[in-house]
Amino acid sequence: MVDRFPRLRCKVRRRGLAAWWVVDRQFSIENHVHRMALPSPGGEAALREVVADLMAAPLDFSKPLWQCHLIEGVDGGCLVLLRLHHCIGDGVALVHVLLSMADLVPDAPPLPPQPRRRRRADEVGSRLGWAFGRALDAVAGTVAGTVGAVTGTMRVSRQIGALVQETVQIVRHPSHLLELTQSAAQGAQVLFEMLMRPSDPPTPFKGPLGVRKRAAWTRPIQVQDVKDCGQAVGATINDVLLAAVTGALRRYLVRRRFEVHGLEINAMVPVNLRPLERADDLGNEFGLIYLTLPVSDPEAAERLRLVKQRMDEIKRSP
């Protein structure tokens, strides 16, 4: 895994507002792979406690920001828990990292070690990141308002590239400017509606955040069962998942004897923006959309229909 993704050999160096990757010259796999046993008498409750403790423990910034824990004594077997900092990659990227450790068929022969690649590129990128960070620190002293908009060398270069591409398109096809203007107007309208969206009403889900975390999971669910649930209304797997979360929030509130009549809760849903051909690229490439969850509706089928309808409207919007 480390050979395939050289970023896992890098640690974060920080100075002022700047942060950049540097190769850890003292990298040792023993610092990242840990073996432990589930406390007696074991069981799922004990496993949840161990996972919750690990979730609450911060990663060590003096080393690459990931750890792998082999937890023994889990139902007569063992469990592998992998912790990676979000700056290494988003959910889709890290699922790809996990799948890279798995075989496609049972009892597959061990793969030969892959040569480390892009290490020099990582080092060059680190030096560029450091230089950019120093420049960013200097700019921050005089133009503090622009710092928040400049979030990284790669993002800025992509924005500049996109701007150049748009300019070329406008020169070649003047009608493209009209399309851009219309898109901007539609986008401004959506932004205005989002800014004017009322705050969620007070519920048991609102309150100060603490350090302590709790871990929970479900039994495995067959993907085909999820697809069958959504087939009646043409819903996607994500629609079914969001409708299930909506139902869970409703049941929790009802158990707490909280009034759910007319209640709707705003959720932020992450959306992957990384093309499949760049699945090996780490980092964060996702957007966030606002979705209003129909918590008040008592019927599961109607909740699914409403969630699908609202997601479809978002997908058609700017």
C-alpha positions in Angstrom: 0.0 0.0 0.0 2.8 2.4 0.9 4.7 1.6 -2.3 1.7 2.3 -4.4 0.8 5.6 -2.7 4.0 7.5 -1.9 2.0 10.2 -0.1 1.8 7.7 2.8 5.6 8.2 3.3 5.2 12.0 3.7 4.5 14.0 6.7 3.1 17.5 7.0 5.4 20.5 7.7 3.7 23.7 8.9 4.9 27.3 9.3 2.4 30.1 9.8 -0.4 29.8 7.4 1.6 27.4 5.1 1.5 23.6 5.1 3.2 21.3 2.7 4.3 17.7 2.3 7.8 16.4 3.0 9.2 12.9 2.6 9.8 11.4 6.1 13.5 10.3 5.9 13.0 8.3 9.1 9.9 6.5 7.8 9.5 3.1 9.5 6.5 0.8 8.9 6.7 -0.2 12.6 5.7 3.3 13.6 2.4 2.8 11.8 1.3 -0.8 12.2 0.2 -1.7 15.7 -1.0 -5.0 17.2 -3.4 -5.2 20.1 -6.0 -7.6 21.7 -9.6 -6.9 22.5 -10.1 -6.6 26.3 -11.7 -9.6 28.0 -14.5 -10.8 27.7 -14.5 -9.3 24.1 -17.7 -9.0 22.1 -19.0 -6.2 19.9 -19.5 -3.8 22.8 -15.9 -4.0 23.7 -14.9 -3.6 20.1 -17.0 -0.5 19.8 -15.3 1.0 22.8 -11.8 0.3 21.4 -12.7 1.8 18.0 -14.2 4.9 19.7 -11.0 5.4 21.8 -8.9 5.2 18.6 -11.2 7.6 16.8 -10.8 10.2 19.6 -7.0 9.9 19.7 -5.2 12.5 17.5 -2.6 11.4 15.0 1.1 12.3 15.5 2.1 15.2 13.2 5.8 14.3 13.5 5.1 11.2 11.3 3.0 10.5 8.3 -0.7 10.9 9.4 -1.9 7.3 9.3 -2.0 4.2 11.5 -3.0 0.6 11.0 -4.2 -1.5 14.0 -4.5 -5.2 14.0 -7.1 -6.0 16.7 -7.1 -9.7 17.8 -9.8 -11.6 19.7 -12.7 -10.4 17.6 -15.2 -13.3 17.3 -12.4 -15.8 17.3 -10.5 -13.9 14.6 -9.0 -10.4 14.1 -9.9 -7.1 12.6 -7.8 -4.5 10.7 -8.6 -0.8 11.5 -7.0 1.8 9.3 -6.9 5.4 10.4 -5.9 8.1 7.9 -6.0 11.9 8.2 -8.5 13.7 5.9 -5.6 15.8 4.4 -4.3 12.5 2.8 -7.6 11.9 1.0 -11.3 12.1 1.0 -13.7 9.1 1.4 -13.6 7.9 -2.2 -9.8 8.2 -2.4 -9.3 6.3 0.9 -11.7 3.5 -0.1 -9.5 3.1 -3.2 -6.5 2.8 -0.9 -8.2 0.1 1.1 -9.3 -1.8 -2.0 -5.7 -1.7 -3.3 -4.8 -4.1 -0.4 -7.4 -6.6 -1.4 -7.3 -9.4 -3.9 -9.8 -9.7 -6.7 -10.0 -13.5 -6.3 -9.7 -15.9 -3.4 -6.2 -17.3 -2.6 -4.5 -15.0 -5.1 -0.7 -15.3 -5.1 1.2 -12.5 -3.5 2.0 -9.6 -5.8 5.6 -8.6 -6.3 6.5 -5.3 -4.6 5.7 -2.3 -6.8 8.5 0.2 -7.5 8.0 3.5 -5.7 6.8 6.1 -8.1 6.4 9.9 -8.2 8.7 10.3 -5.2 10.7 13.0 -7.0 7.5 14.7 -7.9 6.4 14.6 -4.3 9.7 16.2 -3.3 9.4 18.9 -6.0 5.8 19.5 -4.9 6.9 19.8 -1.3 9.5 22.5 -2.2 6.9 24.3 -4.3 4.4 24.0 -1.4 7.0 25.4 1.0 7.8 28.3 -1.3 4.2 29.0 -2.0 3.5 28.9 1.8 6.2 31.5 2.5 4.8 33.7 -0.2 1.3 33.2 1.3 2.6 34.3 4.7 4.0 37.4 3.2 0.8 38.2 1.4 -1.3 37.6 4.6 0.4 40.5 6.3 -0.9 43.0 3.8 -3.9 41.4 2.0 -5.5 39.2 4.7 -8.8 39.1 2.9 -7.4 37.2 -0.1 -5.7 34.5 1.9 -8.9 32.5 2.6 -9.6 32.2 -1.2 -6.1 30.8 -1.9 -6.1 27.3 -0.5 -3.3 25.6 -2.3 -0.9 25.6 -5.2 -2.7 22.9 -7.2 -6.1 24.4 -6.7 -4.9 27.9 -7.8 -3.2 26.4 -10.9 -6.4 24.6 -11.8 -8.4 27.8 -11.4 -6.0 29.7 -13.6 -6.1 26.9 -16.2 -9.9 26.9 -16.2 -9.9 30.7 -16.6 -7.6 30.5 -19.6 -9.7 27.8 -21.1 -12.9 29.8 -20.7 -11.2 32.9 -22.2 -10.1 30.8 -25.3 -13.7 29.5 -25.6 -15.1 33.0 -25.5 -12.7 34.3 -28.2 -13.6 31.3 -30.5 -17.3 31.2 -29.7 -18.7 34.6 -28.5 -22.0 32.9 -27.8 -20.2 31.0 -25.0 -20.1 34.3 -23.0 -23.9 34.5 -23.1 -24.1 30.9 -21.7 -21.6 31.8 -19.0 -23.7 34.9 -18.1 -26.8 32.8 -17.8 -25.1 30.2 -15.7 -23.7 32.9 -13.4 -27.2 34.4 -13.0 -28.7 31.0 -12.2 -25.8 30.3 -9.8 -26.3 33.6 -8.0 -30.0 32.8 -7.6 -29.2 29.4 -6.0 -26.6 31.0 -3.8 -29.1 33.6 -2.6 -31.7 31.0 -1.8 -29.1 29.0 0.2 -28.0 32.1 2.1 -31.7 32.9 2.9 -32.4 29.3 4.1 -33.7 29.4 7.6 -31.7 27.8 10.4 -32.7 24.3 11.6 -35.1 24.4 14.5 -33.7 23.4 17.9 -33.5 19.5 18.2 -31.6 17.0 20.4 -29.0 16.9 17.5 -27.9 20.5 18.2 -25.4 21.2 20.9 -21.7 21.8 21.6 -19.2 19.3 20.1 -16.9 17.4 22.4 -13.8 15.3 22.0 -15.4 11.9 22.9 -16.7 9.9 19.9 -18.9 6.9 19.6 -18.6 4.2 17.0 -21.5 2.1 15.6 -22.1 0.0 12.6 -24.8 -2.2 11.1 -24.8 -5.8 10.0 -23.8 -6.2 6.3 -26.6 -5.4 3.9 -26.7 -6.8 0.3 -26.4 -4.1 -2.3 -29.1 -5.8 -4.4 -31.5 -5.4 -1.6 -30.8 -1.7 -1.5 -31.3 -1.5 -5.3 -34.6 -3.3 -5.0 -35.8 -0.8 -2.4 -35.3 2.1 -4.8 -36.5 0.4 -8.0 -40.2 1.2 -7.4 -39.5 5.0 -7.6 -36.4 4.9 -9.8 -34.2 5.9 -6.8 -30.4 5.5 -6.6 -28.5 3.7 -3.9 -27.6 7.1 -2.4 -31.3 8.1 -2.4 -32.1 5.0 -0.4 -29.3 5.6 2.0 -30.4 9.2 2.6 -34.0 8.1 3.1 -32.8 5.5 5.6 -30.9 8.1 7.5 -34.0 10.3 7.5 -36.0 7.5 9.0 -33.4 6.8 11.6 -33.4 10.5 12.7 -37.2 10.4 12.9 -37.2 7.3 15.1 -34.6 8.7 17.4 -36.6 11.9 17.9 -39.8 10.0 18.5 -38.1 7.9 21.1 -37.0 11.1 22.8 -40.6 12.3 22.7 -39.6 15.2 20.5 -42.3 16.8 18.3 -41.6 15.8 14.7 -44.8 17.2 13.1 -43.7 19.5 10.2 -40.0 19.0 11.1 -37.4 19.2 8.4 -33.6 19.0 8.9 -30.9 20.3 6.6 -28.1 17.9 5.8 -24.8 18.4 4.0 -24.2 15.6 1.5 -20.6 15.0 0.1 -20.4 14.4 -3.6 -17.4 12.9 -5.3 -15.8 15.2 -8.1 -12.9 12.9 -8.9 -13.1 11.2 -12.4 -12.7 7.4 -12.3 -9.5 7.5 -14.4 -7.8 9.5 -11.6 -8.8 7.1 -8.8 -5.2 6.7 -7.7 -4.9 10.4 -7.0 -5.1 11.2 -3.3 -6.2 14.5 -1.8 -9.7 16.0 -1.5 -11.9 16.4 -4.5 -15.5 16.6 -3.3 -18.3 19.1 -3.1 -21.1 19.6 -0.6 -24.8 20.0 -1.3 -27.6 21.0 1.0 -30.5 18.5 1.2 -33.6 19.1 3.3 -34.6 15.8 5.0 -38.3 15.1 5.4 -38.1 13.9 9.0 -41.8 14.7 9.6 -43.1 12.1 7.2 -44.1 8.8 8.9 -44.1 6.6 5.8 -40.8 5.2 4.6 -41.9 5.0 0.9 -43.0 8.6 0.9 -39.7 9.7 2.6 -37.8 7.9 -0.2 -40.0 9.6 -2.9 -39.4 13.0 -1.4 -35.6 12.5 -1.0 -35.3 11.3 -4.6 -37.4 14.3 -5.8 -35.2 16.8 -3.9 -32.0 15.2 -5.0 -33.1 15.2 -8.6 -33.9 18.9 -8.3 -30.4 19.6 -6.9 -28.8 17.6 -9.7 -30.6 19.7 -12.3 -29.7 23.0 -10.7 -26.5 25.1 -11.3 
